[in-house]
Structure formats: C-alpha cells, structure tokens
C-alpha cells in the first residue's frame, strides 16, 4: 500500500487566504497565509498547496513574493498552482525553491506544456489539477473557477494528462467542494480506473472518517486534500493522522489468496510491537473480510465449523495493524496490537512449549518489550528485594530524580568520549525511563506512535 498523504490547501486571492463553496461565494479566511502555512506544518500536513485563484481568474502574475516568504517559513513540500501558463513560470518558481507545480487551465489550452515541464523537472514535480463537475451522466472538465464547461470528458483528459507526463493528478470535485459531506467516491472510482500515477482526492471532506473512507475504498488515491475543515478548526490534521495510524494495511487482493480445499488459509498472529509470534488459527473469506472491516481478528473454527471473534469472551481482543501474505499466497501474517494474552491458558503466546533450545543462545530473544513487561510485573507484584519495586514504593519523585541523575551521567560519559561508559549509562537511563512509563501507564506503543507521527518518510 502506498503512503497516504494529507494535503492542506489554501486558495489565495489578493495575497489572502479565501474559501468558497462549490467554487462560489468566496470569503476571506486569513490575511496571513504564511502563519497559516506554519500552523498546518506543525499540525502534521505532508504537503502545503497554494492555488492562486486570483492569478487564474483575473489573468494576473503569480504571487511570487508571498511564495518566497512561505518557503522560508516552512520545511515541508509546497505545491503552487494557479497562474502557471508557461515553462518560464515554472522556472521562476523553481528558482524560489518550489519543487511541485500544479497546472490546470494552461494544460487544457496547451497540453504540450505538460510535456515540457515533465521533461525538464520530472513527472514527480508535475501535478495535473482537474476541476470536475457532473453534467447529466458524464463528468466534464471545467475552467474559470468552475464557471466554464469545456465539454472535455474528465476521464479521457486525466488519462491524457498522465500520458503527457503528470506524476500526480488532483481531482477537484466542484459538486462536493466545501460541502463537507465526504469525497465524491463514485466520481473518483470512475475517473481513476485506468490511472497508475498518484491520485489526490479533493472536495468534500467534513470529518475524519471521510479521509479514512476515501483511502480504504479507492486504492488509487494516495492523497487527500482539504481546506475548509482545517481553516475552521473542525478537524485537525494531527487527529486525522492518528486515525490513519489505525488503518489496516493489506498488501494484496483477497481474491488472489490461495485458500485450501476447505476454503481456509492459515493465519499466524504476530505482536506488532515486538514481532513475537502469538498464535496460529485459520480464516476463511468471510472471517478475513470481517477482520479487515472490524479491524479485529476473526477466525474460522474447524472443530465447531463456525466463525469466532478473538477476545469475545475473554476481552483479549487483537486490533489488526497489518496483514501480509507469503510468497505462495497461501499463508497470512496478521500483525496486531493486543489487549491481553493470546493463549487461553493465560500465556502471552500459544507457543510456550519448548521442543528444543540452544542453551548458549536462550537469552538471545531479549527485547525492550520483555523488559517492560518485567517492570510491569514488579509494579503489580512487588518483590521485597527488587530494586524496581523499591522505586515504585518510593514514588514518582524518586523515579524522576534517578532519571535526572542518569541523564547527567550520560552527558559526562559522552563528553569524555568513553563509548563503553556511555552505553552503560544509556542503559541505566533507558531502564529508569521504562520505570517511569510503567508508573504513568505509558506503553511502548505510545512512544512508537508518537515517533511514527513525526516521521516524514
């Protein structure tokens, strides 16, 4: 599954951020696009998109001075569109630091422009923006801020634009623009049928679920663009990213999997936090579909010949993160975040009966997750002579004091260029940090999720 990106869009007119509904009733949102760009970057946007609608409609030059300010103020990719009429316009933007050019009207009037830009700057830099509205049973391309029907079939134009070099297509639905009732999924399905490049959905987002839905229901869509809900603080980009983190990543179509003569496929469940194997069960098409839909593991019982939900009676649910198939497409690995033990015996994993073990390597499976579980055990079942239990008894101030001391020891060791001592002190610092996490009920997965949210790929 390709990386999914969030595009924060700002329509610019007269140097100010504006927004309308269905490309009409334009209202000023902010007099300072630079400050808004910084806000969206801090909130987690992957791309900032600036459409100079004044340059397009009023046939004016692009707001170069403001673009230069924006580029100095932010570090994430900036897309500029509106008013780009020639390759020279792209050259001037490139000199300012712009690396993504969005072309709309000019491409319709001069399709060769797409070839010129792609040839000079590459297809990754070229974005074809298409304003689409339903006319009868067809989808037409519109110009002039949605006022001029070109009569062009949107599907054919998009396919032509990609053939001419566009590496990304932004499909703007005029019918849903600013309405906040969700992306036009039916339109996107039709228009992206034969498109293999990146597709960005635009127009209609009103809630977090709209972003998740467009990514789940159209695998061609790699980006979702929105404006109004960000401008009016209805939803934050951070909230969307957190919700996207729970989306299931399944790397192959179910129809391509090889179920056995009973209609079953083995599913090996793996802890997504530490890659430990938890259990083996079987899925049929129905249970696999349910698992993806509900994001909880559902299996097929061969003895009872019925579906069952893991955790339904014990509460030890398994929340699916990712499902992958092996090279032969006849076995699944299901990565999960678990609410409790996988085994009915109470063991974390069903695989605990050791058949053979190399005594010299029996401790090789040590992990931070195991250390954290041990610390949690000392918290829940204190040992009289346990140092960890002692820290919990003394309280958080004691734990914080130790973290401060160990941090200082790390600095001293590193300043002395003593690698061995630095490793030793870092281990102490990490251990005491895990104790603090246990005391505050912070999971390792919480830290990983925070780091993942900062990762820009």
N, C-alpha and C positions, 0 to 999 in steps of 0.2 A: 504494500500500500504506500503510495507516495505521501510525502509530508504534506500536512494540511496547514494552510496559512490564513491569517486574518489580515485583511486589508482595511485600514482606516482611511476613509475618503473625505476629502474636503473640496467642495466646489468653490472656486474663487471668482469674485466679480468686483472690480474696482479695488483689488488688494484686500478684500474682506471675505470671510467665510460665509457662504449663504447656503440655503437649502430650500427645496420646494417639495411638492407632492405631484407625482406624475409629470415632472419636468415643468410645473407651473406654480404660480403663487409663491414666487421666490422671496424668502425672508432672510434678513441678516442674522447670523448666528454668533459671529465673533469678529471683532475688528483686528484681532491679532492671531493670524494663522501660525506664527512661529511658536507662540505659547501653547496653542492647541496641539501642534505637532509634538512638542516636548511632552505634553501630558499623555498623548497616545503612545509615545515611545516608552515612557515609564510604566504605562499600564500593560505593555506586552505586545503591542502590534508588531507584526512581521514586516509589513510594508506600509508606507505612507503614500497616498495617492492624491495628487493635486490636479484637478481639472479646471483650467482657466476658461470658464464658460463665457466670460466677457470677451476674451480674445477670439473665440469661435463665432459667437453670435454677432458681435459688433465689429468684427474684422480688425481687431487691434493686435498689437505686438504682445508676446508672452510677458508675464510679469517677472522678468529676469532678476531684478534687484531683490525682490522678495524671495525668490528661489534661492539666491545666494545666501540670504540670511538663514533660511530654513536649513540648508545644507551644513552651515557652520554650527547650528544648534542641535542637530540630531546625528545619530550614528547608524541608524537602520536604513535600508534601501528606500529611496524616494522615487516615485513614478510621477512623471509630468506629462500631462496631456492637455489638449485644447490649444488651438493656435499653431500647432506644428503643421506647416504647409510644405516645407522643403527639407532636403538633406542638410542645408545650411543651418536651419533652425536646430536640428539635432546636434550639429557641430558646436553651435554656441552653447547649448545646454550641456553638452559633454565637457566643454572647457570649464564650466562652472562646477562640474562634479556629478551631474546626472548620468545614471547608467541604465535607466529604463525609460523608454519613450513610448507613450501611448498615442496612437494615431487613429482617428475616426473619420471625420468628414473628408480630409485631404486624400485618404486612401481610396475613397469611393470616386472622387473626381480624378485621381491619378494613381491607379493601382501599382504602377511601376515604382512609386515611392517606397512601397513595402520592400521590394527587391533591393532598392538602393540602400536603405537603412540596414537591412539584414546582411547585405554583402559587406558593408563597412564595419558594422558593430556587432554582428552576430544575431541569430534568432533569439537568444536568451534576453537580449536587450529590447527586442521589438514586441510590443503589445498591440494587438488589434482590438480596439474598443468598438462595440457594436450596440447601437440603441435599437431595441426591437419592440414592436407592438403588434398585437394580433389584429388582423384585418380579415373579417369573415372567418374562414377556416385556415387561413395562411398566416405566416409570420413575416412581416415586412421590416426592412431597414429604414429608419427614419433619420433625418438630419435636422439642423436648426433647432436644437434643444427640444426635439420631439414634435416639431410642428410640420415638417416636410416629409411626406411619404415618397420615398424614392421608387417604390414599386419593386425594389430588389427582394428576391426571396432570401430571407435571412440565412437559411441553412446552406444554400449554394454560395452565398457571399462569404460566410465564415470558412467554408471548405476551400474556397479560392484564396482567401487571405492567408490561410495556413500554408497552402501550396506555394504562395509567393514569399514565404519566409517568416511569418509571425510565429514566435515561440510560445506565446500566451494569447488567449482570447478572453476578453472581459465581455460578458453578455449582460447588458443592462436592460432589464425588463421595465418598459415605460408603464405598463399596466399595473405593476406592483410597487413602483418606485415611491418610497415614503409612506406607503400604506401600513406597513408594519404587520402584515398578516402572513409573512413567510415568503420564501423564494418561489418563483414560478417553476415548480418541479416538472410539470408537463412540458413546458416550453424547453427547458434545459435538456430533457430526455430526447426530444426530437432534434434539437439543433446540434447536440454533441455526438450524435450516433456514429458519425464517421470521422470524428476528430481525435487525433492521438496526442496533441500537444496539451500543455497546461490550460485548464479552463477555470475562470474565476466567475462565480455567480454574483450578480449584483441586482439589488432592487427588491425590497420587501421584508428584510429582517426586522423582527419586532421583539424577539425573545431568544434566550439561549438555545432552546430546543430547535429553532429554525436553522441554526448553524449545524447542529448535530444531524438534523434530518437531511439537509442537502448533501452533507458528506457521506452519510450512510446510504442514501438512495441513488446517488449518482457517482459512481466510482471515477468518472472522468473529471469531476470537479475537485481541483486541488487547492482552491482558494475561495474564500467568501468575503465579499466587500460590503461594507455598511457605512452609513453616515449618521442618519437621524438618531438612532438609538444610542450612539456614542455622544453625539452633540448634546443631547438632552439628559445624559446620565441615566438612561433607562436600564442599561446593562453595561457592565464594564468588560473590557477585553480580558482582564485577568480572570473574571468569572467564567467567561467562555473557554479560555484555555484550560482552566481547572476541570470543566465539564468534558472537554475534548480528551483530557487525560484518562477518562474512564471509558472511552470508546474502544470497542473490540477491534483488533487488527486481525483479520483473517486473510491469509495470503493466497487463497485460491478459491475458485468457484466450487460450491458443494457438488455440483453435477459432475465435476471432474474427478472426485474422490472414488476410490475403489472399495466399495462395500462387499463383504463376503457373501456367500450363497444364502445366508440367513438375513442379509440386509444390514449387517453390523460392521463396525470399524472400531478397533481398539483405540482407547484414548488414555494416554499417560498424563496424569495431572502433575504439574511442576509448580513449586512455590516461586512466584515471580520475584521475590525479594532475595532469595539465596540460591535458586536453581536446584534445590533439593527435590528429589522425586517423592511424591506424596502417596499416589495410589494408581491403580490400573482399573479401568472399567470399560464398558462398551457403550457406543452410541449408535443409534440408527438415524435416518434422515430427520425424523420428527424430533428426536431429543437434541440433535445438533442444531436444528433450526430454533428450537426453544431456547437452547443455551445462548445462542447469538442474540436472539430477541430480548431475552430477560437479563442477559449478562451474568447468569448464574449457571453452574454446571448441572445439566440434566442428563441422566443416563438411561440405558435400557437394561432391565434385569433379565438375564437369560433364564433364571430359575422361576421367577414369577411371571415372566413374559409381559412385563408392563414397564412404563416409564417411571422414573423416580427422581426427585429433586434432592441433591446432596444438601443436608442441613435442615430438611423439612421437619424432622423430629428432634434432632439434636441442637439445632441452632448454629451448627458449624458450617455456614454457607461458604461457598467458594465463588468469589467475584472474578469473572474472566477478564484478563488483560489482553491476551493474545492467543490465537490458535494457529499452529503451523502444521503442515503435512510433511512426511518424509519423502525421499526421492521417488519411491514407488507409489506414492499417494494412497497407501493402504494402512497408515498408522498416523495418529494425531498426537501432538504435544499440546496440552492445554495449560497455559500459564495463568496462575490465579493469585489473588490476594485472599488469604483465608481468614475466617472468623474464629477458627478453633482447630483442634486436631482433625486429621483426615481419617484416622482409623477408628472403628467402633470400639476398640479396646482402650481408647484414650491416648494412644501413642500419636505423636505428631505425624508420623508416616506409617503407612501399612508395611513398609519394608524395614523391619527391625530384627528379623531372624537371620543372624549371620551364618552363612554357609561356609565361607572361607574368608580369612583376613590376614594380610601380611602384617605381622606384629611390628615390624620396623616402620610401617607406614600407617599404622592405625590412627595416628593423630593428624594425618595429612588433611583431613576434611574440616579442620578448624576454620571458623568463619566469624565475622563480626556478629552475624545473626545468632550464632550459638552462644557467643559471649554475652550478648544482650539478654538472651533467654536465661542464662545462668544468673545474671544480675537480677532479673525479674524474680527468679526463684528465691534469691536471698532476701528480696524485699517482701515476698509473700510468705516465705517460711524462714524466718531469721535463724541464723546459727550463732551460738553463743561466742564462738571463737572466730567468726567470719568478719574480716575487715569490711567487706561490703555491707553486711548487716549493721556493723558499727556506724558506718556513715549514715545509713538510713535512720538509725536511732538518734544520732546527734542532730539530724535535721538538715534542711537545705542550706542554711548559712555555713555549716561546716563543709558541705559539698562545694559550695561556691568558693570558699576560702582555699580549698585544695586545688580547684581549677585555676585560681589566680596564681597560686604558688607554682603549679606545674607549668603554666604559661611562661612565667618568668624563667624557670629552669630551661625551657626550650630555647628561649631567646639567648640565654647565657651560653648554652652548648653550641648553638648555631654561630654565634658571634666568635666563639673560639675555634670555629671550623673543625669541630670534633664530630664526625659523621656518626660514629658508634654511640656516643653520648646523646646526640640529637635524636637518634632513633629510639633510644631508651626513654628519654624524656617525652617524646611524642607519644609513645605507647602509654605512659602514665597519664598524659593529658587526655588521650582518647578514651582510656578506661574511665577516668573521672567524669568525662563528658557523657559517656553512656550511663553512668550512675545518675547524673542529673536528668537525663532524658527519661530514665525509668521513674525517677521521683516525680517528674512533671507529666508522666504518661504520654511522652512523645515517642512515636515509633520511628524505626529506621526508615520505613517507607515514607514518613512525613518529610524527613530530610531529603530523601531522594526525589520526592515530588517537587520540593522547593528548588532543588538544583536543576531538575528537568525543566522547570518553568523558566529558568534563567538561560537555558541552553538555546543558542540561536541557530545551531546546525550549520 
